[in-house]
Amino acid sequence: MGSNYETRLAVFTGECGTLEEEHCDAGTLTRDEARISVPVVAGQTYYFLATSALGAGAGTLVFNVEPSR
Protein backbone atom coordinates (compact mmCIF):
# COMPACT_ATOMS: atom_id res chain seq x y z
CA MET A 1 0.00 0.00 0.00
CA GLY A 2 1.33 3.43 -0.89
CA SER A 3 0.89 6.98 0.29
CA ASN A 4 -2.65 8.24 0.66
CA TYR A 5 -2.13 11.29 -1.56
CA GLU A 6 -0.70 12.14 -4.99
CA THR A 7 3.06 12.16 -4.53
CA ARG A 8 6.03 13.61 -6.36
CA LEU A 9 9.47 12.03 -5.87
CA ALA A 10 12.97 13.04 -6.94
CA VAL A 11 16.47 11.78 -6.20
CA PHE A 12 19.57 13.97 -6.21
CA THR A 13 23.35 13.54 -5.96
CA GLY A 14 26.08 16.03 -5.20
CA GLU A 15 26.88 18.35 -2.33
CA CYS A 16 24.67 20.74 -0.39
CA GLY A 17 24.14 23.80 -2.56
CA THR A 18 25.07 22.02 -5.79
CA LEU A 19 22.68 19.07 -5.94
CA GLU A 20 21.90 17.56 -9.34
CA GLU A 21 18.60 15.84 -10.08
CA GLU A 22 19.14 12.26 -11.21
CA HIS A 23 15.55 11.01 -11.50
CA CYS A 24 12.04 12.36 -10.99
CA ASP A 25 8.49 10.95 -11.11
CA ALA A 26 5.20 12.75 -10.77
CA GLY A 27 2.84 9.77 -10.81
CA THR A 28 0.32 9.26 -13.61
CA LEU A 29 -3.40 9.62 -14.19
CA THR A 30 -3.87 5.95 -13.24
CA ARG A 31 -1.22 5.75 -10.48
CA ASP A 32 -1.00 8.44 -7.80
CA GLU A 33 2.16 7.12 -6.15
CA ALA A 34 5.42 8.32 -7.66
CA ARG A 35 7.94 5.54 -8.43
CA ILE A 36 11.54 5.74 -9.53
CA SER A 37 14.25 3.19 -10.22
CA VAL A 38 17.73 4.48 -9.45
CA PRO A 39 20.92 2.68 -10.48
CA VAL A 40 23.19 3.33 -7.48
CA VAL A 41 26.96 3.36 -7.01
CA ALA A 42 28.63 2.18 -3.79
CA GLY A 43 29.95 5.13 -1.79
CA GLN A 44 27.69 7.68 -3.50
CA THR A 45 25.24 9.64 -1.31
CA TYR A 46 21.69 10.01 -2.62
CA TYR A 47 19.13 12.56 -1.42
CA PHE A 48 15.41 11.93 -1.85
CA LEU A 49 12.71 14.58 -2.00
CA ALA A 50 9.11 13.47 -1.50
CA THR A 51 6.29 15.99 -1.69
CA SER A 52 2.64 16.37 -2.56
CA ALA A 53 1.43 17.30 -6.01
CA LEU A 54 -1.34 19.27 -4.32
CA GLY A 55 0.67 21.41 -1.88
CA ALA A 56 0.58 21.47 1.93
CA GLY A 57 -1.42 19.16 4.16
CA ALA A 58 -1.09 16.09 1.99
CA GLY A 59 -1.41 13.03 4.26
CA THR A 60 0.69 9.98 5.11
CA LEU A 61 3.85 9.25 3.11
CA VAL A 62 4.87 5.63 2.52
CA PHE A 63 8.49 5.39 1.32
CA ASN A 64 9.88 1.99 0.27
CA VAL A 65 13.36 1.06 -0.92
CA GLU A 66 13.86 -2.28 -2.64
CA PRO A 67 16.95 -3.89 -4.18
CA SER A 68 17.09 -4.53 -7.92
CA ARG A 69 16.14 -7.95 -9.18
N, C-alpha and C positions, 0 to 999 in steps of 0.2 A: 504494500500500500504506500502511496506517495503522499506528498504534501497536499493539504486541503485548500490550495489556492493556485492560481496560475503563476508559475515560477519562471524566472530568468536565471541562467547560470553561466558563469564565465570562469576560465582558468588563466592565470597569468604566471609569467616567470620574470626574473630580473631582481633588481634591488629597489628598496623603498624610494619612491620619487621617479623611478625610471622603469616601471613595470611595463611589460609587453604582453598584449592579449594573445594567447595561443589558440584558444577555442571558445566558442560561445554558442548557446542554444536558447531559443526563446519559446520552446514548445511549439505546438501546431494547433490547428483548429480541432483536431480529433484527439489530441493528447496535451493536457494542461501542464504536465510535469516536464521540465527541461531535462535533457539527457545529453551527456557528452562522453566521448571515448577519447582518452588522452594517452598517447604513447609516452611513457615516462623514462627518464634516464636516472640511474643510481647517482646519488649525491646532489641532484638538482632539487631546489626548493620550488614548490608550486603553491600558489595562492588562489583560493577559490572565493568567488563572489556570488552569493545567492540573494536574490531579491524578488519582489513581487512585480508582476507586469502592471498591476493596478495601483501601485503607490503604497502608502502607509497603511498599517492595520490589516495585514494580509491574513495571518492565521498561523498554523503549525507547519514548520519546515521539517521534512524528512530528507536526510542526506545520507546516501549509501555510497560506499566505495567497494568495488569488486575487482578482483584480479582478472586479467585477460584469460581467455580460454583458447 
